[in-house]
Amino acid sequence: VAERSKLSFNLNTQRKINIQRCLSSCEELDSMQTIVVANTWTDKIDYEFTTDSKAFTLGDRIPIHVALMPLQNKLSIVRFNCKLIEHITYQIGTQVKEENLMIRQYHDMKIDFNQIWNKTFEFILPNTISSCRYDSQNEIIKIQHKLKFSVIFNNGGNKKDKNNLEIKATLPIIITPFSSNSDPSSIPAPLADSLLPPIYNDQVI
């Protein structure tokens, strides 16, 4: 027992910790599915945004495919933009605070738009935890990530703002320490084993 006088200062210490979330086996299967958002916007254009997977890790290159097909004449693309948004929710009791952080963005303005516009590009994730946090969820904090797309069209005329139209779409993704694209040698043994296909000799029929 340490005896200290009443007038002594409190002794405090602190240490930074890094909490890493690994996908469960069910989440792994779900994360390997292709993610697609497709729709027809106000009878003017068909659009589709696609990624090969849902789960990625820091430093990954996310392959994104965009397909836009005009249903009316005189439509032109003014600007295409893709943003990685980090949404954080803090909750202590009944007090809730939310914030959105724009982590990184990609844009294209030199676009030739005739019958259909197909574009495939790589969205590069930051490679440091200080630039982008992993997805997490507990009683106090919840971290989620989304790819938000914005396509601005001109409906003809002299391309003034009043003639511009905008499509918005969102693809939810998960950022974890390990993804389906990770090097197997860097994945902890239990998780690495769960990513491997089953061995037929071990199956009982």
C-alpha positions in Angstrom: 0.0 0.0 0.0 1.4 3.4 -1.0 0.8 6.1 1.6 0.4 9.6 0.2 -0.6 12.8 1.8 -4.0 14.5 1.0 -2.2 17.4 -0.7 -0.3 15.2 -3.1 -1.0 15.6 -6.8 -2.8 12.8 -8.7 -0.6 10.4 -10.6 -1.7 10.0 -14.2 -0.3 8.0 -17.1 -1.5 7.4 -20.6 -0.6 5.3 -23.6 -1.9 5.2 -27.1 -3.6 2.0 -28.2 -4.5 0.8 -31.7 -7.6 -1.3 -32.0 -7.8 -3.5 -35.1 -11.0 -5.0 -36.3 -10.8 -8.4 -38.2 -13.7 -9.7 -40.2 -15.5 -12.8 -39.0 -16.0 -15.7 -41.4 -19.5 -14.6 -42.3 -18.3 -11.0 -43.0 -15.4 -12.3 -45.1 -17.8 -14.1 -47.5 -20.0 -11.0 -47.7 -17.0 -8.7 -48.3 -15.8 -10.7 -51.3 -19.0 -10.0 -53.2 -19.1 -7.3 -55.9 -20.8 -4.1 -54.8 -23.1 -2.4 -57.4 -25.3 0.7 -57.4 -27.4 1.1 -60.5 -30.4 3.1 -61.4 -32.1 5.3 -63.9 -32.0 9.0 -63.0 -35.1 11.1 -64.0 -35.5 9.3 -67.3 -32.3 11.1 -68.5 -29.5 8.7 -67.8 -28.7 5.1 -66.8 -25.8 4.8 -64.3 -23.9 2.0 -62.6 -21.0 2.2 -60.1 -19.2 -1.1 -59.3 -16.3 -2.3 -57.0 -14.9 -5.8 -57.0 -15.1 -6.2 -53.2 -16.4 -4.5 -50.1 -13.5 -4.9 -47.7 -10.1 -3.2 -48.2 -7.1 -2.3 -46.1 -4.8 0.7 -46.0 -2.7 1.2 -49.1 -5.1 -0.9 -51.3 -6.0 0.2 -54.8 -9.8 0.0 -55.1 -10.8 -0.8 -58.7 -13.9 1.1 -59.6 -16.0 0.8 -62.8 -18.4 3.5 -63.9 -20.9 3.1 -66.7 -23.1 6.1 -67.8 -25.6 5.9 -70.7 -27.6 9.0 -71.8 -31.3 8.5 -72.5 -31.6 12.0 -74.0 -29.7 14.0 -76.5 -27.5 17.1 -75.7 -26.3 15.7 -72.3 -22.6 16.3 -71.6 -20.5 15.5 -68.5 -19.0 18.6 -66.8 -17.3 16.9 -63.9 -16.9 13.4 -62.3 -15.9 13.2 -58.6 -15.3 10.3 -56.2 -14.7 10.9 -52.4 -13.8 8.6 -49.6 -15.8 9.8 -46.6 -15.1 8.6 -43.0 -18.2 8.9 -40.8 -17.6 8.8 -37.0 -20.2 8.6 -34.3 -19.3 9.1 -30.7 -21.9 8.2 -28.0 -21.7 8.4 -24.2 -25.0 7.8 -22.6 -27.6 9.9 -24.4 -25.0 12.3 -25.8 -24.2 11.7 -29.5 -21.7 13.5 -31.7 -21.2 12.8 -35.4 -18.6 14.0 -37.8 -17.7 13.4 -41.5 -14.2 13.6 -42.8 -13.2 13.7 -46.4 -10.2 11.4 -46.6 -9.3 11.6 -50.3 -10.9 12.4 -53.6 -10.5 11.7 -57.3 -12.0 13.9 -60.1 -12.0 14.0 -63.8 -13.1 16.9 -66.0 -11.8 15.9 -69.5 -14.6 13.6 -70.5 -15.8 12.6 -73.9 -19.4 11.6 -73.5 -21.2 10.3 -76.6 -23.4 7.2 -76.5 -22.0 5.6 -73.3 -19.2 6.4 -70.9 -17.2 3.5 -69.4 -14.5 4.4 -67.0 -12.3 2.1 -64.9 -9.9 3.7 -62.4 -8.1 2.9 -59.2 -8.9 4.8 -56.0 -5.8 4.6 -53.8 -6.4 4.4 -50.0 -4.1 6.1 -47.6 -1.4 3.8 -46.2 -1.2 5.2 -42.7 -3.5 4.9 -39.7 -3.1 8.6 -39.0 -4.7 9.4 -42.3 -7.5 6.9 -42.3 -8.9 4.8 -39.4 -10.2 1.2 -39.6 -13.9 0.5 -39.4 -15.0 -0.1 -35.9 -18.2 -0.4 -33.8 -18.7 -0.6 -30.1 -20.8 1.1 -27.4 -18.8 4.3 -27.5 -17.5 4.8 -31.1 -18.6 3.8 -34.6 -16.4 4.3 -37.7 -17.7 3.7 -41.2 -16.5 4.5 -44.7 -18.3 5.3 -47.9 -17.3 6.1 -51.5 -19.5 9.0 -52.6 -19.9 9.7 -56.3 -21.0 12.9 -58.0 -21.5 13.4 -61.7 -22.4 16.8 -63.0 -24.1 17.0 -66.4 -25.0 19.9 -68.6 -28.5 19.7 -70.2 -27.5 21.7 -73.3 -27.2 25.4 -73.8 -24.2 27.5 -72.8 -23.2 25.3 -69.7 -24.3 27.8 -67.1 -25.1 26.6 -63.6 -28.8 26.7 -64.2 -28.5 24.0 -66.9 -26.4 21.7 -64.7 -27.8 18.4 -63.3 -26.1 16.2 -60.7 -26.2 12.5 -59.9 -25.2 11.3 -56.5 -24.5 7.7 -55.4 -22.9 6.0 -52.5 -21.0 2.7 -52.1 -20.3 1.5 -48.5 -16.9 -0.2 -48.0 -15.1 -1.6 -45.0 -11.5 -0.8 -44.1 -9.8 -3.4 -42.0 -6.2 -4.4 -41.2 -6.5 -7.4 -43.5 -8.5 -7.8 -46.7 -8.9 -10.3 -49.5 -6.0 -8.5 -51.3 -3.6 -8.8 -48.3 -0.4 -10.8 -48.4 -1.2 -14.1 -46.7 2.2 -14.0 -44.9 1.1 -10.8 -43.1 -2.2 -12.2 -41.9 -2.4 -13.8 -38.4 -2.6 -17.6 -38.5 -6.2 -18.0 -37.4 -7.4 -15.4 -39.9 -5.1 -16.7 -42.7 -6.5 -20.2 -42.3 -10.0 -18.9 -42.5 -9.3 -17.3 -45.8 -8.0 -20.5 -47.4 -10.4 -22.8 -49.3 -11.4 -26.1 -47.6 -9.2 -29.2 -48.0 -11.2 -32.0 -49.5 -9.4 -34.7 -47.5 -10.6 -33.1 -44.3 -14.2 -33.2 -45.3 -16.5 -35.9 -43.9 -19.4 -37.0 -46.1 
